[in-house]
Amino acid sequence: MELRVSSRLLWVDGAAYPLHNIARVHTFKLRPDRWKAFLSFLQGVAATVVAVLALQLANGNSQPFSSSDYGTDDSATGLWSLVVCVVIVLFVRLLSQLFARSEHVLAVETSGPSALVTLPDKEQLRQLVGQIVHAIEHPTAEFAVRVQRVGDTVNIFGGTGHTGIKK
């Protein structure tokens, strides 16, 4: 992805941000919200178990945890197998979120949507902040650099949909 300034526009990949609309440009360390990931895992497991119990009770099985001498109910076994599969998927997702690395991020905040950009080197991000500020102050300034995108149109000061918290 390319971040560039040309003709008084900041381009972040395919999104254009007029330089005069930029309210703030800064860097910070984006840390995964591990506690939120754990709570999300617990909510997912609980919702899955409740849904399966409700399905079993609606199916007429008033004792979902009991077994019979005459064999097992195939639909109940299938439902509990599904629960195990869902819990495994939720656990793998939890592990990926728990072991996610913190990222150094450049945030471009505007009066509307904002952009987040990451590079492996924190110092390069700070230099980019300086270049963007220079371009805001000098209308003829232009530059381009290759970057990695964390996301655009993300409100990091509340709301949902972002992958970390600002600290």
ChimeraX commands (.cxc) that place a marker at each C-alpha (Angstrom):
marker #1 position 0.00,0.00,0.00 radius 0.5
marker #1 position 1.19,3.52,-0.70 radius 0.5
marker #1 position 0.87,6.62,1.45 radius 0.5
marker #1 position 1.46,9.79,-0.56 radius 0.5
marker #1 position 0.74,13.48,-0.63 radius 0.5
marker #1 position -0.01,15.14,-3.94 radius 0.5
marker #1 position -2.19,18.08,-4.96 radius 0.5
marker #1 position -3.08,18.89,-1.32 radius 0.5
marker #1 position -4.47,15.38,-0.77 radius 0.5
marker #1 position -3.16,12.66,1.52 radius 0.5
marker #1 position -3.69,9.29,-0.19 radius 0.5
marker #1 position -3.81,6.19,2.01 radius 0.5
marker #1 position -4.12,3.39,-0.52 radius 0.5
marker #1 position -7.31,4.31,-2.39 radius 0.5
marker #1 position -8.70,6.75,0.19 radius 0.5
marker #1 position -8.05,10.49,-0.19 radius 0.5
marker #1 position -7.96,12.87,2.78 radius 0.5
marker #1 position -7.80,16.61,2.00 radius 0.5
marker #1 position -4.87,18.04,3.95 radius 0.5
marker #1 position -6.98,20.95,5.20 radius 0.5
marker #1 position -9.39,18.45,6.87 radius 0.5
marker #1 position -6.67,16.73,8.92 radius 0.5
marker #1 position -7.19,17.60,12.58 radius 0.5
marker #1 position -4.28,15.63,14.07 radius 0.5
marker #1 position -1.47,13.31,13.01 radius 0.5
marker #1 position 0.33,11.29,15.69 radius 0.5
marker #1 position 1.93,7.94,16.53 radius 0.5
marker #1 position 1.08,5.54,19.33 radius 0.5
marker #1 position 1.41,1.88,20.26 radius 0.5
marker #1 position -1.72,-0.16,19.51 radius 0.5
marker #1 position -1.99,-3.00,22.01 radius 0.5
marker #1 position -4.44,-5.88,21.58 radius 0.5
marker #1 position -7.27,-5.79,24.09 radius 0.5
marker #1 position -6.62,-9.22,25.62 radius 0.5
marker #1 position -9.20,-8.89,28.38 radius 0.5
marker #1 position -11.91,-8.08,25.82 radius 0.5
marker #1 position -10.80,-11.10,23.75 radius 0.5
marker #1 position -11.13,-13.37,26.80 radius 0.5
marker #1 position -14.57,-12.01,27.67 radius 0.5
marker #1 position -15.65,-12.46,24.05 radius 0.5
marker #1 position -14.49,-16.09,24.20 radius 0.5
marker #1 position -16.52,-16.71,27.38 radius 0.5
marker #1 position -19.59,-15.05,25.87 radius 0.5
marker #1 position -19.27,-17.16,22.73 radius 0.5
marker #1 position -19.00,-20.41,24.72 radius 0.5
marker #1 position -21.93,-19.46,26.94 radius 0.5
marker #1 position -24.12,-18.46,23.99 radius 0.5
marker #1 position -23.32,-21.72,22.19 radius 0.5
marker #1 position -24.15,-23.87,25.21 radius 0.5
marker #1 position -27.38,-21.97,25.90 radius 0.5
marker #1 position -28.44,-22.26,22.25 radius 0.5
marker #1 position -27.82,-26.03,22.23 radius 0.5
marker #1 position -29.67,-26.53,25.51 radius 0.5
marker #1 position -32.62,-24.50,24.19 radius 0.5
marker #1 position -32.67,-26.58,20.99 radius 0.5
marker #1 position -32.63,-29.82,22.96 radius 0.5
marker #1 position -35.41,-28.68,25.27 radius 0.5
marker #1 position -37.47,-27.48,22.29 radius 0.5
marker #1 position -36.91,-30.89,20.68 radius 0.5
marker #1 position -38.56,-32.56,23.68 radius 0.5
marker #1 position -35.44,-33.83,25.44 radius 0.5
marker #1 position -36.11,-32.64,29.00 radius 0.5
marker #1 position -32.88,-34.17,30.33 radius 0.5
marker #1 position -30.13,-33.03,27.96 radius 0.5
marker #1 position -27.27,-34.43,30.07 radius 0.5
marker #1 position -28.71,-37.87,30.78 radius 0.5
marker #1 position -27.93,-41.06,28.91 radius 0.5
marker #1 position -30.15,-44.03,28.29 radius 0.5
marker #1 position -29.50,-47.77,28.50 radius 0.5
marker #1 position -30.97,-48.08,25.01 radius 0.5
marker #1 position -28.34,-45.94,23.24 radius 0.5
marker #1 position -27.93,-42.26,22.60 radius 0.5
marker #1 position -29.96,-39.75,20.68 radius 0.5
marker #1 position -28.10,-39.01,17.41 radius 0.5
marker #1 position -29.39,-35.44,17.21 radius 0.5
marker #1 position -28.18,-34.67,20.75 radius 0.5
marker #1 position -24.78,-36.19,20.00 radius 0.5
marker #1 position -24.56,-34.13,16.82 radius 0.5
marker #1 position -25.47,-30.95,18.68 radius 0.5
marker #1 position -22.82,-31.53,21.35 radius 0.5
marker #1 position -20.27,-32.33,18.64 radius 0.5
marker #1 position -21.13,-28.98,17.09 radius 0.5
marker #1 position -20.60,-27.33,20.49 radius 0.5
marker #1 position -17.13,-28.89,20.74 radius 0.5
marker #1 position -16.25,-27.67,17.22 radius 0.5
marker #1 position -17.49,-24.13,17.96 radius 0.5
marker #1 position -15.56,-24.02,21.26 radius 0.5
marker #1 position -12.39,-25.16,19.46 radius 0.5
marker #1 position -12.81,-22.40,16.86 radius 0.5
marker #1 position -13.45,-19.83,19.60 radius 0.5
marker #1 position -10.38,-21.05,21.50 radius 0.5
marker #1 position -8.13,-20.79,18.44 radius 0.5
marker #1 position -9.43,-17.26,17.86 radius 0.5
marker #1 position -8.78,-16.43,21.51 radius 0.5
marker #1 position -5.20,-17.71,21.27 radius 0.5
marker #1 position -4.54,-15.65,18.14 radius 0.5
marker #1 position -5.80,-12.53,19.93 radius 0.5
marker #1 position -3.92,-13.27,23.16 radius 0.5
marker #1 position -0.61,-13.69,21.35 radius 0.5
marker #1 position -1.08,-10.81,18.90 radius 0.5
marker #1 position 1.80,-8.33,18.86 radius 0.5
marker #1 position 1.51,-4.67,19.68 radius 0.5
marker #1 position 1.91,-2.42,16.63 radius 0.5
marker #1 position 3.37,1.05,16.22 radius 0.5
marker #1 position 0.71,3.06,14.44 radius 0.5
marker #1 position 0.43,6.41,12.68 radius 0.5
marker #1 position -3.05,7.88,13.13 radius 0.5
marker #1 position -4.44,10.49,10.75 radius 0.5
marker #1 position -7.52,12.02,12.33 radius 0.5
marker #1 position -9.94,14.10,10.32 radius 0.5
marker #1 position -13.33,15.66,10.93 radius 0.5
marker #1 position -14.77,12.51,9.31 radius 0.5
marker #1 position -13.20,9.08,8.85 radius 0.5
marker #1 position -9.67,8.52,10.14 radius 0.5
marker #1 position -6.83,6.32,8.93 radius 0.5
marker #1 position -4.39,4.06,10.76 radius 0.5
marker #1 position -1.08,3.04,9.19 radius 0.5
marker #1 position 1.64,0.78,10.57 radius 0.5
marker #1 position 5.31,0.26,9.80 radius 0.5
marker #1 position 7.79,-1.99,11.59 radius 0.5
marker #1 position 10.00,0.99,12.51 radius 0.5
marker #1 position 8.58,3.50,14.99 radius 0.5
marker #1 position 11.08,6.14,13.89 radius 0.5
marker #1 position 9.87,5.93,10.27 radius 0.5
marker #1 position 6.33,6.62,11.52 radius 0.5
marker #1 position 7.55,9.69,13.37 radius 0.5
marker #1 position 9.27,10.88,10.19 radius 0.5
marker #1 position 6.01,10.37,8.30 radius 0.5
marker #1 position 4.22,12.55,10.86 radius 0.5
marker #1 position 6.79,15.26,10.16 radius 0.5
marker #1 position 6.37,14.87,6.39 radius 0.5
marker #1 position 2.56,15.09,6.62 radius 0.5
marker #1 position 2.76,18.16,8.88 radius 0.5
marker #1 position 5.26,19.73,6.46 radius 0.5
marker #1 position 2.85,19.03,3.58 radius 0.5
marker #1 position -0.01,20.65,5.52 radius 0.5
marker #1 position 2.09,23.78,6.08 radius 0.5
marker #1 position 3.60,23.87,2.56 radius 0.5
marker #1 position 1.03,23.51,-0.26 radius 0.5
marker #1 position 3.59,22.46,-2.89 radius 0.5
marker #1 position 5.09,19.60,-0.84 radius 0.5
marker #1 position 4.64,16.08,-2.21 radius 0.5
marker #1 position 5.99,12.64,-1.19 radius 0.5
marker #1 position 5.20,8.93,-1.40 radius 0.5
marker #1 position 6.13,5.90,0.75 radius 0.5
marker #1 position 5.12,2.20,0.92 radius 0.5
marker #1 position 3.32,1.24,4.16 radius 0.5
marker #1 position 1.18,-1.46,5.75 radius 0.5
marker #1 position -2.42,-0.68,6.61 radius 0.5
marker #1 position -4.06,-1.66,9.89 radius 0.5
marker #1 position -7.32,-0.13,8.74 radius 0.5
marker #1 position -9.06,3.00,7.68 radius 0.5
marker #1 position -12.27,4.61,8.85 radius 0.5
marker #1 position -11.58,3.44,12.41 radius 0.5
marker #1 position -12.54,5.50,15.43 radius 0.5
marker #1 position -9.90,4.55,18.00 radius 0.5
marker #1 position -11.41,6.69,20.74 radius 0.5
marker #1 position -14.53,4.61,21.29 radius 0.5
marker #1 position -16.97,2.69,19.18 radius 0.5
marker #1 position -16.40,-0.81,17.89 radius 0.5
marker #1 position -14.48,-2.58,15.21 radius 0.5
marker #1 position -10.90,-1.68,16.09 radius 0.5
marker #1 position -8.33,-4.24,17.18 radius 0.5
marker #1 position -6.79,-2.59,20.17 radius 0.5
marker #1 position -6.80,0.22,22.67 radius 0.5
marker #1 position -4.83,3.43,22.84 radius 0.5
marker #1 position -2.51,3.57,25.86 radius 0.5
marker link #1:1,2 radius 0.2
marker link #1:2,3 radius 0.2
marker link #1:3,4 radius 0.2
marker link #1:4,5 radius 0.2
marker link #1:5,6 radius 0.2
marker link #1:6,7 radius 0.2
marker link #1:7,8 radius 0.2
marker link #1:8,9 radius 0.2
marker link #1:9,10 radius 0.2
marker link #1:10,11 radius 0.2
marker link #1:11,12 radius 0.2
marker link #1:12,13 radius 0.2
marker link #1:13,14 radius 0.2
marker link #1:14,15 radius 0.2
marker link #1:15,16 radius 0.2
marker link #1:16,17 radius 0.2
marker link #1:17,18 radius 0.2
marker link #1:18,19 radius 0.2
marker link #1:19,20 radius 0.2
marker link #1:20,21 radius 0.2
marker link #1:21,22 radius 0.2
marker link #1:22,23 radius 0.2
marker link #1:23,24 radius 0.2
marker link #1:24,25 radius 0.2
marker link #1:25,26 radius 0.2
marker link #1:26,27 radius 0.2
marker link #1:27,28 radius 0.2
marker link #1:28,29 radius 0.2
marker link #1:29,30 radius 0.2
marker link #1:30,31 radius 0.2
marker link #1:31,32 radius 0.2
marker link #1:32,33 radius 0.2
marker link #1:33,34 radius 0.2
marker link #1:34,35 radius 0.2
marker link #1:35,36 radius 0.2
marker link #1:36,37 radius 0.2
marker link #1:37,38 radius 0.2
marker link #1:38,39 radius 0.2
marker link #1:39,40 radius 0.2
marker link #1:40,41 radius 0.2
marker link #1:41,42 radius 0.2
marker link #1:42,43 radius 0.2
marker link #1:43,44 radius 0.2
marker link #1:44,45 radius 0.2
marker link #1:45,46 radius 0.2
marker link #1:46,47 radius 0.2
marker link #1:47,48 radius 0.2
marker link #1:48,49 radius 0.2
marker link #1:49,50 radius 0.2
marker link #1:50,51 radius 0.2
marker link #1:51,52 radius 0.2
marker link #1:52,53 radius 0.2
marker link #1:53,54 radius 0.2
marker link #1:54,55 radius 0.2
marker link #1:55,56 radius 0.2
marker link #1:56,57 radius 0.2
marker link #1:57,58 radius 0.2
marker link #1:58,59 radius 0.2
marker link #1:59,60 radius 0.2
marker link #1:60,61 radius 0.2
marker link #1:61,62 radius 0.2
marker link #1:62,63 radius 0.2
marker link #1:63,64 radius 0.2
marker link #1:64,65 radius 0.2
marker link #1:65,66 radius 0.2
marker link #1:66,67 radius 0.2
marker link #1:67,68 radius 0.2
marker link #1:68,69 radius 0.2
marker link #1:69,70 radius 0.2
marker link #1:70,71 radius 0.2
marker link #1:71,72 radius 0.2
marker link #1:72,73 radius 0.2
marker link #1:73,74 radius 0.2
marker link #1:74,75 radius 0.2
marker link #1:75,76 radius 0.2
marker link #1:76,77 radius 0.2
marker link #1:77,78 radius 0.2
marker link #1:78,79 radius 0.2
marker link #1:79,80 radius 0.2
marker link #1:80,81 radius 0.2
marker link #1:81,82 radius 0.2
marker link #1:82,83 radius 0.2
marker link #1:83,84 radius 0.2
marker link #1:84,85 radius 0.2
marker link #1:85,86 radius 0.2
marker link #1:86,87 radius 0.2
marker link #1:87,88 radius 0.2
marker link #1:88,89 radius 0.2
marker link #1:89,90 radius 0.2
marker link #1:90,91 radius 0.2
marker link #1:91,92 radius 0.2
marker link #1:92,93 radius 0.2
marker link #1:93,94 radius 0.2
marker link #1:94,95 radius 0.2
marker link #1:95,96 radius 0.2
marker link #1:96,97 radius 0.2
marker link #1:97,98 radius 0.2
marker link #1:98,99 radius 0.2
marker link #1:99,100 radius 0.2
marker link #1:100,101 radius 0.2
marker link #1:101,102 radius 0.2
marker link #1:102,103 radius 0.2
marker link #1:103,104 radius 0.2
marker link #1:104,105 radius 0.2
marker link #1:105,106 radius 0.2
marker link #1:106,107 radius 0.2
marker link #1:107,108 radius 0.2
marker link #1:108,109 radius 0.2
marker link #1:109,110 radius 0.2
marker link #1:110,111 radius 0.2
marker link #1:111,112 radius 0.2
marker link #1:112,113 radius 0.2
marker link #1:113,114 radius 0.2
marker link #1:114,115 radius 0.2
marker link #1:115,116 radius 0.2
marker link #1:116,117 radius 0.2
marker link #1:117,118 radius 0.2
marker link #1:118,119 radius 0.2
marker link #1:119,120 radius 0.2
marker link #1:120,121 radius 0.2
marker link #1:121,122 radius 0.2
marker link #1:122,123 radius 0.2
marker link #1:123,124 radius 0.2
marker link #1:124,125 radius 0.2
marker link #1:125,126 radius 0.2
marker link #1:126,127 radius 0.2
marker link #1:127,128 radius 0.2
marker link #1:128,129 radius 0.2
marker link #1:129,130 radius 0.2
marker link #1:130,131 radius 0.2
marker link #1:131,132 radius 0.2
marker link #1:132,133 radius 0.2
marker link #1:133,134 radius 0.2
marker link #1:134,135 radius 0.2
marker link #1:135,136 radius 0.2
marker link #1:136,137 radius 0.2
marker link #1:137,138 radius 0.2
marker link #1:138,139 radius 0.2
marker link #1:139,140 radius 0.2
marker link #1:140,141 radius 0.2
marker link #1:141,142 radius 0.2
marker link #1:142,143 radius 0.2
marker link #1:143,144 radius 0.2
marker link #1:144,145 radius 0.2
marker link #1:145,146 radius 0.2
marker link #1:146,147 radius 0.2
marker link #1:147,148 radius 0.2
marker link #1:148,149 radius 0.2
marker link #1:149,150 radius 0.2
marker link #1:150,151 radius 0.2
marker link #1:151,152 radius 0.2
marker link #1:152,153 radius 0.2
marker link #1:153,154 radius 0.2
marker link #1:154,155 radius 0.2
marker link #1:155,156 radius 0.2
marker link #1:156,157 radius 0.2
marker link #1:157,158 radius 0.2
marker link #1:158,159 radius 0.2
marker link #1:159,160 radius 0.2
marker link #1:160,161 radius 0.2
marker link #1:161,162 radius 0.2
marker link #1:162,163 radius 0.2
marker link #1:163,164 radius 0.2
marker link #1:164,165 radius 0.2
marker link #1:165,166 radius 0.2
marker link #1:166,167 radius 0.2
view
